């Protein structure tokens, strides 16, 4: 049998790192879920109105770096399919007032492609055009 020397002692400490991780995750879940639970627990009766107003419609057009526009998960080339994109936008917005067109353009896209979409929106009567940016 081997004997242990007196310089080697057993370490009898509890590693609390996993416990701390679990507690922090549970705290985060409670912090995120509490506003939803509180909001759903408030019982209110909404007033009724005779006229039904629709919220303003927002349509998003995404322009990638090579000049293709994406509208409703369909891709249109701004070089060749501009008339098709115009037709699709006008059919989406037909008879709807207060429509906002949101343009999400890649930062490396040519400015000409963004202006084509803005010009197209003004041709079909869109009054509000918003160029989306990312906040740092």
Order of alpha helices (4+ residues) and beta strands (2+ residues): alpha-beta-beta-beta-alpha-beta-alpha-beta
